[in-house]
Amino acid sequence: MHRDDSQHYLYQFGDLKLNTQLGTLVDSQGEEILLPHLSYQLLLTLCAAAPAIVSQQHLIQAVWPETVVGDETLKQRIKLLRKALGDDASQPKYIEAVRGRGYRILPPVKATPLTDKPEAAGLMLASDQLPLGNTQNYPSYWKMTSLILFIFLLLFIYVAILISSTHSLSPTQPQTAQSSGFDTELYEKGLEYYHRYREEDNRHAIDLFLSAIAINPDHALAYAGLSDAYSQGVFQFNGPDAWRQQAVDTAYKAIALNPNLAQGYKALGLAYYNKGWLAKAIQANNRALEKQPNFSEAMSNLSYIYRETGQLQQALYWADKALKTDPKNSVSMVHRAHALIALGRYRAARESLDKALALQPDSLLANDTLGLWYLYQGNFITARDHYLRLTTHQPEQLKFVWRLAQCRLYLGEFAASMTLGKQLAASPHPRQQQRGELIQFLAEDHIEKQRLTELVEAYHQRQTQGSDRPADSFALAQIYAKSGETVLSNRYLIQAINQGWLAKALLVQHPLFTKRHQDADFKRLLAEIDQQLIRESTPR
């Protein structure tokens, strides 16, 4: 039933009364049931529509009009509302779930228009708390009730502090015991979804972390988890580009709430990595390990970043240490395989990869690394067929499309590579768009000046903004090689090598560099790669 938003109502259902003038819900004894804003809005939407069934989509639009949330968030908010009402999902008294259709208020709802319009005690969406407002227009009993509630709140906080002071918290997990309420339950469920490493589960994790924060805005662990989920969404699942900065912001929020929180620094390291700030990412993960020396996820992340920067002994050391702490972590197994591939220890790398794939056959990271295992050995046909299978089954995974385009470029299948480049360039993700423009430029017969200028500016801008990724320097080396600027190409090749780009086979067999094998400068570049690999292969 549609109602005028400017009109206040008293909704009566069962033994409850919802007063939209005062923003209150009271039971038959006159006792107020305090609701957070989101729960209040959810109940109001259901009451206003009664006796109709309200779809999940309509409820999401009504309760979260400016926020993107999923069905899992709505389910958790329904659970919160039921808990506040003393309702039972298996034998509902107030809220009924109609399978496949939505939710409705179960008892008849009587809506009585209210003529007087005192200043509403509205709730703030961002904080889930009552605003102060101008209290002089409130009824005197409402002022007294607010004062009593405030006094009880202070007493509750004082008692909670006394109780918490009698318990010793683990120095490595200072935030874990910060709350034993539903916010912690939501956080732990979000963490479970996050560690499944699947796109849909990662979105559920984001919804759950946001729900935990809505209940407890000071839940530092939930902010750290949210940051990780944003980063994973960008890194593995082509999430919105805005998530890169949101990951940094929420990680800093976690650290601001708890400066000793190892998870906050680990999340910051992952967020920095997605920005291309590898040195900063290493520093942040090291800070996490200062706070919690046995933190296997920080160790594993360090391994991955050290491998990308060419510090292969460090990469292997941290991967092994992570696996010693958590022997069945498939992600750490993949990171170990990355380091071994870069070192040319392909048999050991494959053993580690096979273990990871046995634990999680659908792992995007492990399957991508298997393709790199073929590429680094120069097996471009096998790599092409591998990525072709992956893109057939998961066409939405643009990282696989990018790898397939690279394979086709190395095999001289330029028209097919161009087609894949166009697919990437048409995606809504800036990073994939840039890759698409690059692959088209490298595969086309002629040089398109406009594309050349835009590509050079784009990659220079990334480096100006702090990116120290060797892949960005190697991209510039390829662009200048394509445009015939050998000196500039060599300049960015040596920069890429010094940043950690040591994939010799991908340089020697690259179609743009095959005619330069006898060039003295090119030979010196290859010798530099050999020297770095020898140095990194020697145990320290």
C-alpha positions in Angstrom: 0.0 0.0 0.0 1.5 3.4 -1.0 1.4 6.1 1.7 2.2 9.8 1.6 5.8 10.2 2.8 5.0 13.6 4.4 2.2 12.0 6.6 3.1 10.3 9.9 1.3 7.2 10.9 0.8 5.0 14.0 1.1 1.4 12.8 -0.4 -1.2 15.1 0.3 -4.9 14.5 0.0 -7.7 17.0 1.1 -6.2 20.4 3.4 -3.6 18.8 3.0 0.1 17.8 5.3 1.9 15.4 5.0 5.7 15.7 6.6 7.5 12.7 6.3 10.9 14.4 8.6 9.9 17.3 10.5 7.2 15.4 9.6 4.7 18.2 8.4 1.1 18.5 6.7 0.1 21.7 5.1 -3.1 23.0 1.7 -3.6 24.7 3.3 -2.7 28.1 4.5 0.6 26.8 8.1 -0.5 26.8 10.2 0.9 23.9 12.0 -1.5 21.6 15.1 0.3 20.4 15.9 -0.2 16.8 19.0 0.9 14.7 18.0 3.0 11.8 18.3 0.3 9.1 16.1 -2.0 11.1 13.6 0.8 11.7 13.5 1.6 8.0 13.0 -2.1 7.1 10.1 -2.4 9.6 8.5 0.8 8.4 8.7 -0.3 4.7 7.0 -3.6 5.6 4.3 -1.9 7.7 3.6 0.7 5.0 3.2 -2.0 2.4 1.1 -4.4 4.6 -0.6 -6.7 3.9 1.3 -7.0 0.6 4.5 -9.0 0.2 7.5 -6.8 -0.4 10.1 -8.1 -2.8 13.8 -8.3 -1.8 14.7 -5.8 -4.5 12.1 -3.3 -3.3 13.3 -3.6 0.3 16.9 -3.1 -0.7 16.0 0.0 -2.7 13.9 1.4 0.2 16.4 0.7 3.0 19.7 1.3 1.2 18.7 3.8 -1.5 22.3 5.1 -2.1 24.3 1.9 -1.4 25.0 -1.2 -3.4 24.2 -4.2 -1.3 23.2 -7.8 -1.9 20.6 -10.2 -0.8 22.9 -11.5 2.0 22.9 -8.0 3.6 19.1 -7.9 3.6 18.9 -11.4 5.1 21.2 -10.4 7.9 19.2 -7.2 8.6 15.9 -9.2 8.7 17.7 -11.5 11.2 18.6 -8.4 13.3 15.1 -7.1 13.2 13.6 -10.4 14.2 16.0 -10.6 17.1 15.0 -7.2 18.3 11.3 -8.2 18.1 11.8 -11.5 19.7 10.6 -13.2 16.5 11.4 -16.7 15.3 12.0 -17.4 11.6 10.8 -21.0 12.0 7.6 -20.0 13.7 7.2 -16.3 12.8 5.0 -14.0 14.9 5.7 -10.7 13.1 7.7 -11.1 9.9 7.1 -13.9 7.4 9.4 -14.9 4.6 7.6 -15.9 1.4 9.9 -18.2 -0.6 10.8 -16.7 -3.9 8.8 -13.5 -3.4 10.0 -11.5 -0.4 8.8 -10.6 3.1 5.6 -9.3 4.8 4.2 -8.4 8.2 2.2 -11.4 9.4 -0.5 -9.9 11.7 -3.0 -7.4 10.4 -1.6 -3.8 10.3 -3.8 -0.9 11.3 -2.5 2.5 10.0 -3.7 5.6 11.8 -2.7 9.0 10.4 -1.2 11.3 13.0 -2.1 15.0 12.7 0.4 16.5 15.1 3.9 16.8 13.7 6.5 17.4 16.3 10.1 17.4 15.2 10.9 13.8 14.2 13.4 11.8 16.2 14.8 10.5 12.9 17.9 8.3 12.8 21.1 8.9 10.9 21.9 6.3 8.3 25.7 6.7 8.5 25.9 6.2 12.2 22.7 4.3 13.1 22.2 6.7 16.0 19.8 9.4 17.0 20.7 13.0 16.0 20.7 15.6 18.7 18.5 18.1 16.9 16.4 20.8 18.6 15.0 19.0 21.7 12.9 21.8 23.0 9.9 20.7 20.9 10.0 17.1 22.2 7.4 16.0 24.8 8.7 16.1 28.3 8.4 12.3 28.8 10.5 11.8 25.7 13.3 14.0 27.2 13.1 12.1 30.5 13.2 8.7 28.6 16.2 9.8 26.6 18.0 11.0 29.8 17.3 7.7 31.6 18.5 5.7 28.5 21.6 7.8 28.4 22.4 7.1 32.0 21.8 3.4 31.6 24.1 3.5 28.5 26.9 5.1 30.6 26.4 2.5 33.3 26.5 -0.3 30.7 29.8 1.0 29.2 31.3 1.4 32.7 30.4 -2.2 33.6 31.7 -3.5 30.2 35.0 -1.8 30.8 35.3 -3.3 34.3 34.5 -6.8 32.9 36.9 -6.5 30.0 39.7 -5.4 32.3 39.5 -8.7 34.1 40.3 -10.6 30.9 43.7 -10.7 29.2 43.6 -10.3 25.4 46.1 -12.0 23.1 48.8 -9.5 22.1 48.7 -10.8 18.6 44.9 -10.5 18.3 44.0 -7.4 20.2 40.8 -6.8 18.4 39.3 -10.3 18.4 37.5 -9.9 21.8 36.2 -6.4 21.2 32.6 -7.6 20.9 30.8 -10.8 21.5 27.6 -9.6 19.9 26.0 -10.1 16.5 28.5 -7.7 14.9 31.2 -10.2 15.6 29.1 -13.0 14.3 28.6 -11.1 11.0 32.4 -10.3 10.8 33.4 -13.9 11.3 30.8 -15.1 8.7 32.2 -12.4 6.3 35.7 -13.7 6.9 34.6 -17.2 6.1 33.1 -16.1 2.8 36.2 -14.0 2.0 38.5 -17.0 2.3 36.5 -19.0 -0.2 38.2 -16.9 -2.9 35.2 -16.8 -5.2 33.5 -13.8 -6.8 30.0 -14.3 -5.4 31.4 -15.2 -2.0 33.6 -12.1 -2.0 30.5 -9.9 -2.6 28.7 -11.7 0.3 31.8 -10.9 2.4 31.6 -7.2 1.6 27.9 -7.2 2.6 28.5 -9.0 5.8 31.4 -6.7 6.8 29.3 -3.6 6.0 26.5 -5.1 8.2 28.9 -5.6 11.1 30.1 -2.0 10.7 26.5 -0.7 10.6 25.9 -2.4 14.0 29.3 -1.4 15.5 30.9 1.6 13.7 34.1 0.9 15.8 34.6 -2.6 14.7 38.2 -2.4 13.5 38.4 -6.0 12.3 35.4 -5.5 10.1 37.0 -2.5 8.4 40.2 -4.6 7.8 38.1 -7.4 6.4 36.2 -5.0 4.2 39.4 -3.5 2.9 40.7 -7.0 2.0 37.4 -7.9 0.2 37.6 -4.7 -1.8 41.2 -5.5 -2.8 40.4 -9.1 -3.7 37.4 -7.9 -5.7 39.7 -5.7 -7.8 42.6 -8.1 -8.0 40.7 -11.3 -8.9 37.2 -10.4 -10.0 37.3 -7.1 -12.0 35.6 -5.2 -9.2 34.9 -1.4 -9.6 38.0 0.6 -9.9 36.8 2.8 -7.0 37.4 -0.2 -4.7 41.1 0.4 -5.0 40.9 3.7 -3.0 38.1 2.4 -0.8 40.4 -0.5 0.2 43.1 2.0 1.3 40.6 4.2 3.2 39.0 1.3 5.1 42.4 -0.2 6.0 43.4 3.2 7.5 40.1 3.3 9.3 40.9 -0.1 10.9 44.3 1.1 11.9 42.9 4.4 13.3 40.5 2.4 15.5 43.2 0.0 16.6 46.9 1.0 15.9 48.0 -2.5 17.0 45.8 -4.4 14.7 47.9 -6.7 12.4 45.0 -7.3 10.1 44.7 -3.6 9.4 48.3 -3.3 8.2 48.0 -6.5 6.2 44.9 -5.1 4.5 46.8 -1.8 3.9 49.6 -3.8 2.2 47.1 -5.5 -0.1 45.5 -2.2 -0.9 48.9 -0.7 -1.7 49.7 -3.6 -3.9 46.5 -3.0 -6.0 47.7 0.6 -6.4 51.0 -0.6 -7.8 52.9 0.7 -4.7 55.0 -2.4 -4.1 57.6 -0.9 -1.7 54.8 0.5 0.4 53.0 -2.8 0.3 56.1 -4.6 1.6 56.4 -2.1 4.5 52.8 -2.5 5.5 53.0 -6.3 5.6 56.2 -6.1 7.6 54.3 -3.8 10.1 51.6 -6.5 10.3 54.3 -9.1 11.2 55.7 -6.7 13.9 52.2 -6.7 15.4 51.6 -10.4 15.0 54.8 -12.5 14.1 52.9 -15.7 13.3 50.5 -14.0 10.8 50.6 -16.4 7.8 48.5 -14.2 5.5 51.0 -11.3 5.8 53.8 -13.8 5.2 52.1 -15.1 2.1 51.4 -11.7 0.7 55.1 -10.7 1.3 56.1 -13.7 -0.8 53.9 -12.7 -3.7 55.2 -9.1 -3.7 58.8 -10.0 -3.2 58.5 -12.3 -6.2 57.2 -9.5 -8.4 60.1 -7.2 -7.3 62.6 -9.9 -8.3 63.6 -10.7 -4.7 63.1 -14.4 -5.2 65.0 -15.7 -2.2 62.9 -13.5 0.0 59.7 -14.6 -1.8 60.6 -18.3 -1.3 61.5 -17.7 2.4 58.2 -16.1 3.2 56.1 -18.6 1.3 57.8 -21.5 3.1 57.3 -19.7 6.5 53.6 -19.1 5.7 53.1 -22.8 4.8 54.9 -23.8 8.0 52.4 -21.7 10.0 49.4 -22.8 7.9 50.3 -26.0 5.9 47.0 -26.3 4.0 46.7 -22.8 2.7 46.3 -23.1 -1.0 47.1 -19.4 -1.7 50.5 -19.7 0.0 51.1 -22.8 -2.1 50.4 -20.7 -5.3 52.7 -17.9 -4.1 55.4 -20.5 -3.5 54.9 -21.8 -7.0 55.3 -18.2 -8.3 58.7 -17.8 -6.7 59.8 -21.2 -8.0 58.7 -20.5 -11.5 60.7 -17.2 -11.5 63.7 -19.2 -10.3 63.3 -21.7 -13.1 62.6 -24.6 -10.7 59.6 -25.8 -12.7 59.2 -29.3 -11.3 59.0 -28.0 -7.7 56.7 -25.2 -8.8 54.3 -27.7 -10.5 54.3 -29.9 -7.4 53.2 -26.9 -5.3 50.6 -25.9 -7.9 49.1 -29.4 -8.1 48.7 -29.4 -4.3 46.9 -26.0 -4.4 44.6 -27.1 -7.3 43.8 -30.3 -5.4 42.6 -28.2 -2.4 40.7 -25.7 -4.6 40.3 -26.8 -8.3 38.4 -23.7 -9.2 41.0 -21.3 -7.8 41.5 -18.4 -10.3 44.9 -17.6 -8.9 46.1 -21.2 -9.2 44.8 -21.7 -12.7 46.3 -18.4 -13.9 49.7 -19.5 -12.3 49.5 -22.8 -14.2 49.3 -20.8 -17.4 52.3 -18.8 -16.4 54.1 -22.1 -15.7 53.7 -22.9 -19.4 54.5 -19.3 -20.5 57.8 -19.0 -18.6 59.0 -22.2 -20.2 58.1 -20.9 -23.7 55.3 -23.4 -24.2 53.0 -20.8 -25.8 50.8 -23.3 -27.6 50.0 -25.2 -24.4 49.5 -21.9 -22.6 47.2 -20.7 -25.3 45.1 -23.9 -25.1 45.0 -23.6 -21.3 43.7 -20.0 -21.3 41.3 -20.8 -24.1 39.7 -23.4 -21.9 39.6 -21.0 -19.0 38.0 -18.2 -21.0 35.5 -20.6 -22.5 34.3 -21.6 -19.1 34.7 -18.2 -17.4 34.4 -15.5 -20.1 33.9 -12.9 -17.5 37.4 -13.3 -16.1 39.2 -10.7 -18.0 42.6 -11.6 -16.6 42.3 -14.9 -18.6 41.4 -12.9 -21.7 44.5 -10.8 -21.2 46.7 -13.9 -20.9 45.2 -15.5 -23.9 45.8 -12.3 -25.9 49.4 -12.4 -24.9 49.8 -16.0 -25.9 48.3 -15.3 -29.4 50.7 -12.3 -29.7 53.7 -14.6 -29.0 52.4 -17.1 -31.5 52.0 -14.5 -34.2 48.2 -14.8 -34.2 47.9 -11.0 -34.4 44.3 -10.8 -35.7 43.0 -13.0 -32.9 45.1 -11.0 -30.4 43.6 -7.8 -31.8 40.1 -9.2 -31.3 40.8 -10.0 -27.6 42.4 -6.6 -27.2 39.1 -5.0 -28.4 37.2 -7.1 -25.9 39.4 -5.8 -23.1 39.2 -2.2 -24.2 35.4 -2.4 -24.2 35.3 -3.5 -20.6 34.2 -1.0 -17.9 37.5 -1.6 -15.9 40.2 1.0 -16.5 43.1 -1.4 -15.9 41.7 -3.9 -18.4 40.9 -1.1 -20.9 44.6 -0.1 -20.8 45.7 -3.6 -21.4 43.3 -3.9 -24.3 44.7 -0.7 -25.9 48.3 -2.1 -25.4 47.6 -5.4 -27.0 45.9 -3.8 -29.9 48.8 -1.5 -30.4 51.4 -4.3 -30.3 49.4 -6.5 -32.7 48.3 -4.0 -35.3 50.2 -3.8 -38.7 50.7 -0.1 -38.6 51.4 2.4 -35.8 48.4 4.5 -34.8 49.9 7.7 -33.6 46.9 8.7 -31.3 47.0 5.3 -29.6 50.8 5.5 -29.2 50.6 8.9 -27.5 47.7 7.9 -25.2 49.5 4.6 -24.2 52.8 6.4 -23.4 51.0 9.0 -21.4 48.9 6.4 -19.5 51.9 4.3 -18.4 54.0 7.3 -17.6 51.1 8.6 -15.4 51.0 5.3 -13.6 54.7 5.6 -12.7 54.3 9.3 -11.8 51.6 8.3 -9.4 54.0 5.9 -7.6 53.7 2.6 -9.4 56.9 0.6 -9.2 55.5 -2.5 -11.0 58.0 -4.0 -13.4 55.1 -4.9 -15.8 54.5 -1.2 -16.4 58.1 -0.6 -17.3 58.1 -3.6 -19.6 54.9 -2.3 -21.3 56.7 1.0 -22.1 59.7 -1.1 -23.4 57.3 -2.9 -25.8 55.6 0.3 -26.9 58.9 2.0 -27.7 60.2 -1.1 -29.5 57.0 -1.2 -31.6 57.5 2.5 -32.5 61.2 1.9 -33.5 62.7 3.9 -30.6 65.3 1.3 -29.6 67.2 3.6 -27.1 64.0 4.3 -25.1 63.0 0.7 -25.3 66.3 -0.4 -23.8 66.0 2.2 -21.1 62.7 0.8 -19.9 63.9 -2.8 -20.3 66.7 -2.2 -17.9 64.3 -0.4 -15.5 61.9 -3.4 -15.7 64.8 -5.8 -15.0 66.0 -3.8 -12.0 62.4 -3.7 -10.7 62.3 -7.5 -10.9 61.1 -8.4 -14.4 63.2 -11.6 -14.9 61.1 -13.7 -17.4 63.9 -14.2 -19.9 61.9 -16.5 -22.2 59.2 -13.9 -22.6 61.8 -11.4 -23.7 63.8 -13.6 -26.0 60.8 -15.0 -27.8 58.8 -11.8 -27.9 58.0 -11.0 -31.6 59.2 -7.4 -31.1 62.6 -8.5 -29.9 63.5 -11.6 -32.0 65.5 -9.5 -34.5 67.6 -8.0 -31.8 69.3 -11.2 -30.5 72.6 -10.3 -31.9 72.5 -6.7 -30.8 75.2 -5.9 -28.2 72.9 -3.8 -26.0 70.2 -6.5 -26.0 72.8 -9.2 -25.1 73.9 -7.1 -22.1 70.3 -6.9 -21.0 69.9 -10.7 -21.2 73.2 -11.0 -19.2 71.8 -8.8 -16.5 68.8 -11.1 -16.2 71.1 -14.1 -15.9 73.2 -12.4 -13.2 70.2 -11.5 -11.2 68.8 -15.0 -11.5 72.1 -16.5 -10.4 72.2 -14.1 -7.4 68.7 -15.0 -6.4 69.3 -18.7 -6.8 72.1 -18.7 -4.4 71.0 -19.4 -0.8 71.8 -16.6 1.7 
